[in-house]
């Protein structure tokens, strides 16, 4: 059974904010390698503390950061 997927829009938020990955990782206290994995949607587990830090840095809602893509029903 296919369940769909969660997509993180960190790359888009970074582009809109004009923050570099380095500056963002410092402000959010997240390792740069983790930022890269988030941007490439190569994560398998989400830490709510990390999500809160990301939302705080961008002053955004969780729905601005994460999107649920339902499974294809074809």
CORBELCOR-V294908 format. One record per backbone hydrogen bond with DSSP energy under -1.0 kcal/mol. NH is the residue of the N-H (numbers start at 1). CO is the residue of the C=O. E is the energy in kcal/mol with one decimal. If there is no record, write none. Layout:
nh: {NH NH}
co: {CO CO}
e: {E E}
//
This chain:
nh: {5 7 9 13 14 15 16 17 18 24 25 26 27 28 30 35 36 37 38 39 40 41 42 51 52 53 54 55 56 57 58 60 64 66 67 69}
co: {69 67 65 9 10 11 12 13 14 20 21 22 23 24 25 31 32 33 34 35 36 38 37 47 48 49 50 51 52 53 54 55 61 62 7 5}
e: {-2.4 -3.1 -3.4 -2.0 -2.7 -2.1 -2.5 -2.0 -1.4 -2.6 -2.7 -1.8 -2.4 -2.9 -2.1 -2.0 -2.3 -1.9 -2.4 -2.6 -1.7 -1.3 -2.9 -2.4 -2.2 -2.0 -2.4 -2.5 -2.1 -2.4 -2.2 -1.9 -1.4 -2.9 -2.1 -3.5}
//
